[in-house]
């Protein structure tokens, strides 16, 4: 079973929070796949990762060579780069959660529909027996709740 962390974004956007989490992932020596529930947002995320001050090496289906990429962006339920960590964004969902060491489910706390969808994902993950944690942005960063 995977350890799934639900990350409730309340103070910053996904585009600000995701690069920080990915930097920590790479620093720990892990690979990541970012699964977007909205394929139309992949190009925007790709640009965000190119523009962060500490460059984050990554690729998409358009750039190819998944096996060479420590971070892979996709709208498909896949991990062609051998990622141990899965980042679910924009409501992304995976049927392969147990194949990852850690899963990060990031959702917009300012969008009621996003919060409700995250609650449903939490209930499904709990019923499947995954270890769950809940993190919310606070004054000093992520706070466990």
Secondary structure, DSSP 8 states (H G I E B T S, - for coil): --EEEEEEESSS-HHHHHHHHHHHHHHTT--EEEEES-GGGHHHHHHHHHHSSS----B-TTT--GGG-SEEEESSS--TT--SEEEEETT---S-GGGSSEEEEEEETT-HHHHHHHHHHHHHHHHTT-EEEEEEEETTEEEE-
